[in-house]
Amino acid sequence: MKLSTIANSVAPSLTRRLFNLAKNYPDVIDFTLGDPDVQPNDAIKKAACTAINNGKTRYSQNAGLLELRQAICKKYKSREGLKYDPNSECIVTVGAMEGLFLALLALLDNGDEVVIPAPYYVNYVQMVQLCRGVPVITGEESDNKLEIDIEKIKRAITPKTKAIILNSPANPSGKVVSQEKIKKIAELAIENDLVVISDEVYKCLIYDNCSFKSIVSYEGMRERTILVNSFSKEFCMTGYRIGYVLAPHEIIDAMVKLQENICACAPLPSQYAAIEAFSSKTDYSENMKKIFSLRRNQLVYGINKISGLSCITPEATFYLMVDISKTNMNSIDFAERLLESVHVAVVPGIAYGKNCDGYVRIAFTLEAEKIEEGLKRINSFMVAFLENKK
């Protein structure tokens, strides 16, 4: 049987590769996946169970339950002052992943280019390729390895460019893109008639009162921005597979048609759980943010005490980029040796762009005791490594 060119072109990510390798070690401390160990609030779990027990396990509209779309749009109007029509400018998707894919599928023709600033989320590149587009990575040779480079984005735009993917707060860097850079991206989009796909799944995890303003809010951007978000991070609902997209009606219309032919709709019990998450007067996400803030501080302090390693404090997300450049190892070698030696799994930085090969990513989605054990093991690995270098 001959597989398609697209099927053959897709490779498993380094994140999943290290995650899979980690399964060979029963005592592993696994820092690979951005999959929070914190449980959703009991009311969210109860809403899903009640839906199942009440027989609400069939199909919804392709765009998702209107009640959920209304809750999403109401939340955005009250929280960010952004007004969207739940009937025509909102779609519920199977996680933000499907939302991104549907958006690209709705936009791209064969050969259309999509600018992806590095460092970037691992699946962007292959999603663009699956939609027969051309990913154009910018900033991989930048000296400031964890910051997006506006000048390189500008130089990457050609007559074939259709869109820019903007991820802020950013996975893997943990950085919030500055308002100055957001404004410049908006200006480039308007000047070149481009669409911006704004992946905002981590804006629920911003620390220390760091400011965030969506690119949608800038003049002229409402009509050319596809805003992608998810319940996975804000409410620790990764396995529920519920995301959503807010965009102009012509984009949403196309995405709804495509969704009918891909998965029909998002899981109905999960949609009822999402209604509870967004409709409740309780801010379920605040407790989660406190938990991850403490873990972040624990990791930053611990890593910066280890000889040969360093990190900066992430402004957002639950990811930490650890600078391993003093070891003179590339990120794959470091990650594999760390796993083999002390059974700690991290993601090689090169997964997020060539400029990140001097880093590994740690997801602090484990409880404090496991983080502490992980730090001890990483320290013992570095002590042995530095001793052998003498």
C-alpha positions as CSV (number, residue, x, y, z in Angstrom):
1,M,0.0,0.0,0.0
2,K,1.4,3.4,-1.0
3,L,0.9,6.2,1.5
4,S,0.4,9.8,0.5
5,T,3.3,12.3,0.3
6,I,1.7,14.2,3.2
7,A,1.4,11.1,5.4
8,N,5.0,10.3,4.8
9,S,6.1,13.8,5.5
10,V,4.7,13.9,9.0
11,A,7.1,12.9,11.7
12,P,6.4,12.4,15.5
13,S,7.5,15.4,17.5
14,L,10.5,15.3,19.8
15,T,8.1,16.1,22.6
16,R,6.2,12.8,22.0
17,R,9.4,10.9,21.3
18,L,10.9,11.8,24.8
19,F,7.5,11.2,26.4
20,N,7.4,7.7,24.8
21,L,11.0,7.0,25.8
22,A,10.2,8.0,29.3
23,K,7.6,5.2,29.6
24,N,10.6,2.7,29.7
25,Y,11.5,4.0,33.2
26,P,9.0,3.2,36.0
27,D,10.5,5.8,38.3
28,V,10.7,8.5,35.7
29,I,10.2,12.2,36.5
30,D,8.4,13.3,33.3
31,F,8.6,17.0,32.5
32,T,7.7,16.6,28.8
33,L,4.0,17.2,28.2
34,G,2.0,20.4,28.9
35,D,-0.7,18.2,30.5
36,P,-1.6,19.6,34.0
37,D,-1.9,17.2,36.8
38,V,-4.3,19.5,38.6
39,Q,-7.9,18.2,38.4
40,P,-10.7,20.3,37.0
41,N,-13.1,21.8,39.6
42,D,-15.6,19.2,40.9
43,A,-18.5,21.3,39.5
44,I,-17.0,20.9,36.0
45,K,-16.6,17.2,36.4
46,K,-20.1,16.9,37.8
47,A,-21.5,18.8,34.7
48,A,-19.9,16.3,32.4
49,C,-21.2,13.3,34.4
50,T,-24.7,14.8,34.7
51,A,-24.8,15.3,30.9
52,I,-23.9,11.6,30.4
53,N,-26.4,10.4,33.0
54,N,-29.1,12.5,31.4
55,G,-28.5,11.1,28.0
56,K,-26.8,14.2,26.5
57,T,-24.4,12.1,24.6
58,R,-25.5,12.6,21.0
59,Y,-24.4,15.2,18.4
60,S,-24.6,18.9,18.7
61,Q,-24.7,21.5,15.9
62,N,-21.5,21.3,13.9
63,A,-20.5,24.7,15.4
64,G,-21.2,23.5,18.9
65,L,-24.0,24.0,21.4
66,L,-25.4,27.5,21.0
67,E,-25.5,27.8,24.8
68,L,-21.7,27.2,25.0
69,R,-21.0,29.7,22.2
70,Q,-23.1,32.2,24.0
71,A,-21.2,31.6,27.2
72,I,-17.9,32.0,25.3
73,C,-18.9,35.3,23.6
74,K,-20.4,36.7,26.9
75,K,-17.1,35.9,28.7
76,Y,-15.0,37.7,26.0
77,K,-17.3,40.8,26.1
78,S,-17.1,41.1,29.9
79,R,-13.5,40.2,30.3
80,E,-11.8,41.8,27.3
81,G,-14.4,44.0,25.7
82,L,-14.5,42.0,22.5
83,K,-17.9,41.5,20.9
84,Y,-18.5,38.4,18.9
85,D,-21.8,37.0,17.5
86,P,-22.3,33.5,19.0
87,N,-24.4,32.5,15.9
88,S,-21.9,33.4,13.3
89,E,-18.5,34.2,14.7
90,C,-17.8,31.4,17.1
91,I,-17.1,27.7,16.7
92,V,-16.4,25.0,19.3
93,T,-13.7,22.6,18.3
94,V,-12.0,19.4,19.4
95,G,-9.4,21.2,21.4
96,A,-7.4,24.3,20.2
97,M,-5.4,21.8,18.0
98,E,-8.4,21.2,15.7
99,G,-9.3,24.9,15.8
100,L,-5.8,25.7,14.5
101,F,-6.0,23.0,11.8
102,L,-9.5,24.1,10.6
103,A,-8.4,27.7,10.5
104,L,-5.4,26.8,8.3
105,L,-7.5,24.5,6.2
106,A,-10.0,27.3,5.6
107,L,-7.3,29.8,4.6
108,L,-4.6,28.0,2.6
109,D,-4.4,27.0,-1.0
110,N,-1.5,24.9,-2.4
111,G,1.7,26.8,-2.0
112,D,0.4,29.6,0.3
113,E,3.0,30.7,2.8
114,V,2.5,31.0,6.6
115,V,5.1,32.9,8.7
116,I,5.9,31.1,11.9
117,P,8.2,33.0,14.3
118,A,10.7,30.9,16.3
119,P,10.6,29.7,18.9
120,Y,7.3,28.0,17.9
121,Y,4.9,25.4,19.1
122,V,5.9,22.1,17.6
123,N,2.8,21.3,15.6
124,Y,2.4,24.6,13.7
125,V,4.9,23.6,11.0
126,Q,3.3,20.2,10.2
127,M,-0.2,21.6,10.4
128,V,0.6,24.1,7.7
129,Q,2.2,21.3,5.6
130,L,-0.9,19.1,6.1
131,C,-3.0,21.9,4.6
132,R,-0.6,22.0,1.6
133,G,0.9,25.4,2.7
134,V,4.5,26.3,3.1
135,P,5.8,27.1,6.6
136,V,8.3,30.0,6.7
137,I,10.2,29.9,9.9
138,T,11.7,33.2,11.0
139,G,14.3,34.1,13.7
140,E,16.0,30.8,14.0
141,E,19.3,32.5,13.6
142,S,18.4,35.3,16.0
143,D,20.8,36.1,18.9
144,N,17.9,36.7,21.3
145,K,16.8,33.1,21.2
146,L,13.6,33.3,23.2
147,E,12.2,36.5,21.6
148,I,10.4,36.8,18.3
149,D,12.2,39.0,15.8
150,I,10.0,41.6,14.0
151,E,12.5,42.5,11.4
152,K,12.9,38.9,10.3
153,I,9.1,38.5,10.2
154,K,8.9,41.6,7.9
155,R,11.6,40.2,5.6
156,A,9.9,36.9,5.4
157,I,6.7,38.3,3.9
158,T,6.3,37.7,0.1
159,P,3.4,37.9,-2.3
160,K,2.6,34.2,-1.4
161,T,2.3,35.0,2.3
162,K,-1.3,34.4,3.6
163,A,-1.0,34.4,7.3
164,I,1.2,34.9,10.4
165,I,0.8,32.6,13.4
166,L,1.2,34.5,16.7
167,N,1.5,32.6,20.0
168,S,1.4,34.8,23.0
169,P,1.9,33.9,25.8
170,A,4.3,31.6,24.1
171,N,5.0,27.9,24.3
172,P,7.9,27.1,24.8
173,S,9.5,30.3,25.9
174,G,6.9,31.3,28.6
175,K,7.2,34.9,27.3
176,V,4.4,37.4,26.7
177,V,5.1,39.2,23.4
178,S,5.4,42.9,24.1
179,Q,2.7,45.4,23.1
180,E,5.2,47.2,20.9
181,K,5.9,44.0,18.9
182,I,2.1,43.1,18.8
183,K,1.4,46.5,17.3
184,K,4.2,46.1,14.7
185,I,2.8,42.7,13.7
186,A,-0.7,44.3,13.4
187,E,0.8,47.0,11.1
188,L,2.5,44.3,8.9
189,A,-0.7,42.3,8.7
190,I,-2.7,45.4,7.6
191,E,0.0,46.6,5.2
192,N,0.3,43.3,3.5
193,D,-3.4,42.2,3.8
194,L,-2.5,39.1,5.9
195,V,-4.5,37.1,8.4
196,V,-3.1,36.7,11.9
197,I,-3.9,33.4,13.7
198,S,-3.6,34.3,17.3
199,D,-3.0,31.3,19.6
200,E,-3.9,32.6,23.1
201,V,-4.4,29.4,25.0
202,Y,-1.9,30.4,27.8
203,K,-3.2,33.9,28.5
204,C,-5.0,32.4,31.6
205,L,-1.5,31.7,33.0
206,I,0.2,35.1,33.2
207,Y,2.1,35.8,36.4
208,D,3.3,38.9,38.3
209,N,0.7,41.2,36.8
210,C,2.4,41.1,33.4
211,S,0.2,42.9,30.9
212,F,-1.4,41.2,27.9
213,K,-3.6,42.7,25.2
214,S,-4.8,40.6,22.3
215,I,-3.9,41.7,18.7
216,V,-7.7,41.6,18.0
217,S,-8.0,44.8,20.0
218,Y,-5.9,46.8,17.7
219,E,-7.6,49.0,15.0
220,G,-8.1,47.1,11.8
221,M,-7.4,43.7,13.3
222,R,-10.8,42.5,14.3
223,E,-11.6,41.6,10.6
224,R,-8.3,39.8,10.0
225,T,-7.7,37.9,13.2
226,I,-8.5,34.3,14.0
227,L,-8.5,34.0,17.8
228,V,-7.9,30.4,19.0
229,N,-8.3,29.3,22.6
230,S,-9.1,26.3,24.7
231,F,-10.5,25.0,28.0
232,S,-7.5,22.7,28.4
233,K,-5.1,25.0,30.1
234,E,-7.5,27.5,31.8
235,F,-9.5,24.8,33.5
236,C,-7.2,21.8,33.3
237,M,-9.5,20.0,30.9
238,T,-7.0,18.6,28.5
239,G,-8.7,15.3,28.0
240,Y,-12.1,16.8,27.5
241,R,-10.9,18.1,24.1
242,I,-12.7,21.4,24.0
243,G,-11.4,24.4,22.2
244,Y,-13.0,27.3,20.3
245,V,-12.3,29.9,17.7
246,L,-13.6,33.5,17.4
247,A,-13.3,35.1,14.0
248,P,-15.1,36.9,11.2
249,H,-18.2,35.1,10.0
250,E,-16.8,34.0,6.6
251,I,-13.9,32.1,8.4
252,I,-16.3,30.5,10.9
253,D,-18.7,29.5,8.1
254,A,-15.9,27.7,6.3
255,M,-14.6,26.1,9.5
256,V,-18.1,24.8,10.3
257,K,-18.4,23.2,6.9
258,L,-15.0,21.6,7.3
259,Q,-15.7,20.4,10.8
260,E,-18.8,18.6,9.6
261,N,-16.6,16.5,7.4
262,I,-13.8,15.9,9.9
263,C,-15.5,15.2,13.3
264,A,-19.0,16.5,13.1
265,C,-18.8,18.3,16.4
266,A,-16.9,18.4,19.7
267,P,-18.0,15.8,22.4
268,L,-21.3,16.8,23.9
269,P,-20.6,15.9,27.6
270,S,-17.4,18.0,27.3
271,Q,-19.4,20.9,25.9
272,Y,-21.7,20.8,28.9
273,A,-18.6,20.8,31.2
274,A,-17.3,23.8,29.3
275,I,-20.6,25.6,29.8
276,E,-20.2,25.2,33.6
277,A,-16.6,26.3,33.4
278,F,-17.4,29.6,31.6
279,S,-20.9,30.3,33.1
280,S,-20.0,29.9,36.7
281,K,-19.6,32.9,38.9
282,T,-16.6,31.1,40.5
283,D,-13.2,31.8,38.9
284,Y,-12.0,28.2,38.7
285,S,-8.7,29.3,37.0
286,E,-7.4,31.4,39.9
287,N,-6.5,28.5,42.2
288,M,-4.7,26.8,39.3
289,K,-2.6,29.9,38.6
290,K,-1.5,30.0,42.2
291,I,-0.4,26.4,42.0
292,F,1.6,26.9,38.9
293,S,3.1,30.1,40.1
294,L,4.5,28.3,43.2
295,R,5.9,25.5,41.0
296,R,7.5,28.0,38.6
297,N,9.3,29.7,41.5
298,Q,10.4,26.4,42.9
299,L,11.9,25.4,39.5
300,V,13.6,28.7,38.7
301,Y,15.3,28.8,42.1
302,G,16.3,25.1,41.8
303,I,17.7,25.3,38.3
304,N,19.7,28.4,38.9
305,K,21.4,26.7,41.8
306,I,22.7,23.9,39.6
307,S,26.2,24.5,38.2
308,G,26.3,24.6,34.4
309,L,22.6,25.4,34.0
310,S,20.5,28.6,34.1
311,C,17.1,29.9,33.3
312,I,15.1,33.1,33.3
313,T,11.7,33.3,35.0
314,P,8.9,32.7,32.6
315,E,6.2,35.4,32.5
316,A,3.5,33.0,31.7
317,T,2.5,29.3,30.8
318,F,3.8,26.3,32.7
319,Y,7.0,25.9,30.8
320,L,10.6,26.7,31.6
321,M,13.4,26.9,29.1
322,V,16.7,25.8,30.7
323,D,19.9,27.1,29.2
324,I,22.3,24.1,28.7
325,S,24.8,25.9,26.4
326,K,27.6,25.6,29.0
327,T,27.5,21.8,28.6
328,N,28.4,22.1,24.9
329,M,25.9,19.4,24.3
330,N,23.1,19.7,21.7
331,S,19.6,19.5,23.2
332,I,18.8,16.0,21.9
333,D,22.0,14.6,23.4
334,F,21.4,16.3,26.7
335,A,17.8,15.2,26.9
336,E,18.6,11.5,26.0
337,R,21.6,11.3,28.4
338,L,19.6,12.9,31.2
339,L,16.8,10.4,30.7
340,E,19.2,7.4,30.5
341,S,21.3,8.5,33.5
342,V,18.8,9.8,36.1
343,H,15.4,9.0,34.5
344,V,14.3,12.6,34.1
345,A,12.5,13.4,30.8
346,V,12.7,16.9,29.2
347,V,12.1,18.1,25.7
348,P,15.1,19.1,23.5
349,G,14.9,22.8,22.6
350,I,15.6,22.1,18.9
351,A,12.0,20.9,18.7
352,Y,11.0,24.6,18.8
353,G,13.5,26.0,16.3
354,K,17.2,25.7,15.5
355,N,17.9,28.7,17.7
356,C,16.7,26.8,20.8
357,D,19.2,23.9,20.5
358,G,21.0,25.3,23.5
359,Y,17.9,24.8,25.7
360,V,15.7,22.1,27.0
361,R,12.0,22.6,28.0
362,I,10.6,21.6,31.3
363,A,6.8,21.5,31.9
364,F,6.0,22.1,35.5
365,T,2.9,20.1,35.4
366,L,3.9,17.8,38.3
367,E,3.4,18.2,42.0
368,A,6.0,20.0,44.1
369,E,7.5,16.8,45.6
370,K,8.2,15.4,42.1
371,I,9.6,18.7,41.0
372,E,12.0,18.6,43.9
373,E,13.0,15.0,43.1
374,G,13.6,16.0,39.5
375,L,15.8,18.9,40.5
376,K,17.9,16.6,42.7
377,R,18.4,14.2,39.9
378,I,19.2,16.9,37.4
379,N,21.8,18.3,39.9
380,S,23.4,14.8,40.3
381,F,23.6,14.4,36.5
382,M,25.3,17.8,36.2
383,V,27.7,17.1,39.0
384,A,28.8,13.8,37.4
385,F,29.0,15.5,34.0
386,L,31.2,18.4,35.2
387,E,33.4,15.9,37.1
388,N,34.0,13.9,34.0
389,K,34.9,17.0,32.1
390,K,37.9,17.7,34.4
